[in-house]
Amino acid sequence: MSSRARILRAAAELIAQSSEADLSTRAVCEAAGVAAPALYRQFGDKEGLLSAVVDFGFEQFLASKRAVPVSDDPAEQIRAGWNSHIQFAVENPNIYRLMWSPGLGSPPAAAGEAHQILFEAMERAAAAGCLRMSAESAAQVVMAACSGSALSIISRPEQFDEGFAAHLREAVIAAVVAPAEAASRTQRSREPAGTSELATAAATLLGRLATEPVDTLTEAEQAVLAQWLKNLADTLRDEPHPGRANATARRARARKESP
């Protein structure tokens, strides 16, 4: 094992064992069996070493995300990814806190790949007509809620537990995933669709265009269309349908005016 690998592994183990999720470079050198100049030559300073430990943590985290099987059911895909995320945080609390520290600079490439795995799963769900919002927004909602619950569990275990995370997970799934019959109902019905169904339809078309691009539109036209569809998918889902609201108001007035 190279001196860099020994230093990195020793640092990660010391952080994992530390009650303050901190470390001293002297302790790292002693644990790795190297002199201080070797550490500074490899990592520059303590901050450089911590940054490398974050990279190391994200690589381990990414390995757990890659191991999640792909499912055609978006709810099951979210559950599997969520559960593996929580498990990693619970098993590596100090490393996880460091990975999500506000003081972290630009996130490593592994962090971007982990988010991309989630985004691609949401994109497939959108193309199948299974999302209430755009794939981009769905991925952001799921990642923010999951990482927030993970940090809550490892930072306040007396207040938050994995049961809380499961409840939040199901609430997120209900907010993100459209009912299985929503897309087919929107296609069959001649009645005005509710805005949540219109949002699902917009998210579906956006996902289909991402996975099945058409060459009849220029890149600029595709970009504009994608932005319109994303706006529709993300802004219509919670609004009442104006046509239905007006019809309800007319019926109410008619009942009030009838003798």
C-alpha positions as CSV (number, residue, x, y, z in Angstrom):
1,M,0.0,0.0,0.0
2,S,1.4,3.4,-0.9
3,S,2.1,6.0,1.7
4,R,-0.8,8.2,0.4
5,A,-3.2,5.3,0.8
6,R,-1.9,4.5,4.3
7,I,-2.3,8.2,5.4
8,L,-5.8,8.4,3.9
9,R,-7.0,5.2,5.5
10,A,-5.5,6.2,8.9
11,A,-7.1,9.6,8.7
12,A,-10.5,8.1,7.9
13,E,-10.3,5.6,10.8
14,L,-9.3,8.3,13.2
15,I,-12.1,10.6,12.2
16,A,-14.5,7.6,12.5
17,Q,-13.3,7.0,16.1
18,S,-13.2,10.7,17.1
19,S,-16.0,12.1,19.2
20,E,-15.5,15.5,17.6
21,A,-15.0,14.1,14.0
22,D,-11.6,15.8,14.0
23,L,-8.0,14.7,13.9
24,S,-4.5,15.8,14.4
25,T,-1.9,15.4,11.7
26,R,0.6,14.0,14.3
27,A,-1.9,11.2,15.2
28,V,-2.4,10.5,11.5
29,C,1.3,10.2,10.9
30,E,1.8,7.9,13.8
31,A,-1.1,5.7,12.7
32,A,0.1,5.5,9.1
33,G,3.7,5.0,10.1
34,V,5.0,8.0,8.1
35,A,6.9,11.2,8.9
36,A,5.1,14.5,8.8
37,P,6.9,15.7,5.6
38,A,5.3,12.7,3.8
39,L,1.8,13.9,4.8
40,Y,2.4,17.5,3.8
41,R,4.0,16.4,0.5
42,Q,1.0,14.3,-0.4
43,F,-1.8,16.6,0.9
44,G,-0.4,20.0,1.5
45,D,-1.9,20.7,4.9
46,K,-4.6,19.5,7.3
47,E,-7.4,21.0,5.1
48,G,-6.0,19.2,2.1
49,L,-6.1,15.9,4.1
50,L,-9.7,16.5,5.2
51,S,-10.7,17.2,1.6
52,A,-9.1,13.9,0.5
53,V,-11.0,12.1,3.3
54,V,-14.2,13.6,2.0
55,D,-13.4,12.3,-1.5
56,F,-12.7,8.9,0.1
57,G,-16.0,9.0,1.9
58,F,-17.9,9.9,-1.2
59,E,-16.3,7.1,-3.1
60,Q,-17.5,4.6,-0.4
61,F,-20.9,6.2,-0.5
62,L,-21.0,6.0,-4.3
63,A,-20.2,2.3,-4.1
64,S,-23.3,1.7,-2.0
65,K,-25.4,3.7,-4.5
66,R,-24.1,1.6,-7.4
67,A,-25.1,-1.5,-5.6
68,V,-28.8,-0.5,-5.5
69,P,-30.7,-2.6,-8.1
70,V,-32.6,-0.8,-10.8
71,S,-36.4,-1.1,-10.5
72,D,-39.2,-0.2,-12.9
73,D,-41.2,0.9,-9.9
74,P,-40.1,4.4,-9.0
75,A,-41.4,4.1,-5.4
76,E,-39.3,1.0,-4.8
77,Q,-36.3,2.6,-6.5
78,I,-36.6,5.6,-4.1
79,R,-37.0,3.3,-1.1
80,A,-34.0,1.2,-2.0
81,G,-31.7,4.2,-2.6
82,W,-33.0,6.0,0.5
83,N,-32.4,3.0,2.7
84,S,-28.9,2.5,1.5
85,H,-28.2,6.2,2.0
86,I,-29.5,6.1,5.6
87,Q,-27.5,2.9,6.3
88,F,-24.3,4.4,5.1
89,A,-24.8,7.5,7.3
90,V,-25.6,5.4,10.4
91,E,-22.6,3.2,9.9
92,N,-20.2,6.1,9.1
93,P,-21.6,9.1,11.1
94,N,-18.4,11.2,11.4
95,I,-17.4,10.7,7.8
96,Y,-21.0,11.5,6.7
97,R,-21.0,14.7,8.7
98,L,-17.8,15.7,7.1
99,M,-19.1,14.9,3.6
100,W,-22.1,17.2,4.1
101,S,-20.3,19.9,6.0
102,P,-21.3,23.5,5.0
103,G,-17.6,24.3,5.0
104,L,-16.9,21.8,2.3
105,G,-15.6,23.5,-0.9
106,S,-16.5,22.2,-4.3
107,P,-17.9,18.6,-3.9
108,P,-15.9,15.8,-5.4
109,A,-16.9,14.1,-8.7
110,A,-18.3,11.1,-6.8
111,A,-20.9,13.4,-5.2
112,G,-22.0,14.5,-8.6
113,E,-22.2,10.9,-9.8
114,A,-24.3,9.9,-6.8
115,H,-26.8,12.6,-7.6
116,Q,-26.7,11.7,-11.3
117,I,-27.7,8.1,-10.4
118,L,-30.8,9.4,-8.6
119,F,-31.6,11.9,-11.5
120,E,-31.4,9.1,-14.1
121,A,-33.8,7.0,-12.0
122,M,-36.2,9.9,-11.8
123,E,-35.9,10.5,-15.5
124,R,-36.9,7.0,-16.3
125,A,-39.9,7.3,-13.9
126,A,-40.9,10.6,-15.6
127,A,-40.7,9.0,-19.1
128,A,-43.0,6.2,-17.8
129,G,-45.6,8.8,-16.6
130,C,-44.9,8.1,-12.9
131,L,-43.8,11.6,-11.6
132,R,-45.8,14.5,-10.3
133,M,-42.9,16.9,-11.1
134,S,-39.8,17.1,-13.4
135,A,-37.1,14.6,-12.9
136,E,-34.7,17.3,-11.8
137,S,-37.0,18.6,-9.1
138,A,-37.8,15.1,-8.0
139,A,-34.1,14.2,-7.6
140,Q,-33.5,17.4,-5.6
141,V,-36.5,16.8,-3.3
142,V,-35.5,13.2,-2.6
143,M,-31.8,14.0,-2.1
144,A,-32.4,16.9,0.2
145,A,-35.0,15.0,2.3
146,C,-32.9,11.9,2.6
147,S,-29.6,13.7,3.5
148,G,-31.6,15.9,6.0
149,S,-33.1,12.9,7.7
150,A,-29.7,11.1,7.8
151,L,-28.1,14.1,9.4
152,S,-30.9,14.4,11.9
153,I,-30.6,10.7,12.9
154,I,-26.8,10.8,13.5
155,S,-26.8,14.2,15.1
156,R,-29.9,13.9,17.4
157,P,-30.4,10.1,17.8
158,E,-32.4,10.7,21.0
159,Q,-35.0,12.7,19.0
160,F,-34.8,11.1,15.5
161,D,-34.6,7.4,14.6
162,E,-34.8,5.3,11.5
163,G,-38.6,5.0,12.0
164,F,-38.8,8.8,11.5
165,A,-36.7,8.4,8.3
166,A,-39.1,5.8,7.0
167,H,-42.1,8.1,7.6
168,L,-40.4,10.9,5.8
169,R,-39.4,8.6,3.0
170,E,-43.0,7.6,2.4
171,A,-44.2,11.2,2.5
172,V,-41.6,12.1,-0.1
173,I,-42.7,9.2,-2.3
174,A,-46.3,10.3,-2.1
175,A,-45.3,13.9,-3.1
176,V,-43.0,12.8,-5.9
177,V,-44.5,9.7,-7.5
178,A,-47.8,9.9,-9.4
179,P,-50.5,7.2,-8.9
180,A,-50.1,4.4,-11.4
181,E,-53.4,5.2,-13.1
182,A,-52.8,9.0,-13.4
183,A,-51.2,9.0,-16.9
184,S,-53.7,6.6,-18.5
185,R,-56.6,8.5,-16.9
186,T,-55.3,11.8,-18.3
187,Q,-55.0,10.3,-21.7
188,R,-58.5,8.7,-21.7
189,S,-60.6,11.4,-20.1
190,R,-62.3,14.1,-22.1
191,E,-63.0,16.1,-19.0
192,P,-60.6,18.9,-18.1
193,A,-57.6,17.4,-16.3
194,G,-56.7,18.5,-12.9
195,T,-53.5,20.5,-12.7
196,S,-51.7,17.6,-10.9
197,E,-52.5,15.4,-13.9
198,L,-51.3,18.1,-16.3
199,A,-48.1,18.3,-14.2
200,T,-47.6,14.6,-14.6
201,A,-48.2,14.8,-18.3
202,A,-45.6,17.6,-18.6
203,A,-43.1,15.6,-16.5
204,T,-43.8,12.5,-18.7
205,L,-43.2,14.3,-21.9
206,L,-40.0,16.0,-20.5
207,G,-38.7,12.5,-19.5
208,R,-39.6,11.0,-22.8
209,L,-37.8,13.7,-24.7
210,A,-34.7,13.2,-22.5
211,T,-34.6,9.4,-23.1
212,E,-36.0,9.4,-26.7
213,P,-34.7,12.7,-28.3
214,V,-36.2,13.7,-31.6
215,D,-34.2,15.2,-34.4
216,T,-37.1,17.3,-35.9
217,L,-36.3,20.1,-33.4
218,T,-33.1,22.1,-33.2
219,E,-31.0,22.1,-30.0
220,A,-32.3,25.6,-29.2
221,E,-35.9,24.5,-29.7
222,Q,-35.4,21.4,-27.5
223,A,-33.9,23.5,-24.8
224,V,-36.9,25.9,-24.8
225,L,-39.4,23.1,-24.9
226,A,-37.6,21.4,-22.0
227,Q,-37.7,24.6,-20.0
228,W,-41.5,25.1,-20.7
229,L,-42.3,21.5,-19.7
230,K,-40.2,21.7,-16.5
231,N,-42.0,24.9,-15.5
232,L,-45.4,23.3,-16.1
233,A,-44.4,20.1,-14.2
234,D,-43.0,22.0,-11.2
235,T,-45.6,24.8,-10.9
236,L,-48.9,23.1,-11.8
237,R,-48.9,20.2,-9.4
238,D,-50.3,22.0,-6.4
239,E,-52.7,24.4,-8.1
240,P,-56.5,23.9,-8.4
241,H,-57.7,23.6,-12.0
242,P,-59.3,27.0,-12.9
243,G,-61.9,25.4,-15.1
244,R,-63.2,23.2,-12.4
245,A,-63.0,26.0,-9.8
246,N,-65.1,28.2,-12.1
247,A,-67.7,25.4,-12.7
248,T,-68.0,24.8,-9.0
249,A,-68.5,28.5,-8.4
250,R,-71.2,28.6,-11.1
251,R,-73.1,25.7,-9.6
252,A,-72.9,27.3,-6.2
253,R,-74.4,30.6,-7.5
254,A,-77.1,28.7,-9.4
255,R,-78.1,26.9,-6.2
256,K,-78.2,30.1,-4.3
257,E,-80.3,31.9,-6.9
258,S,-82.8,29.0,-7.4
259,P,-86.2,29.6,-5.7
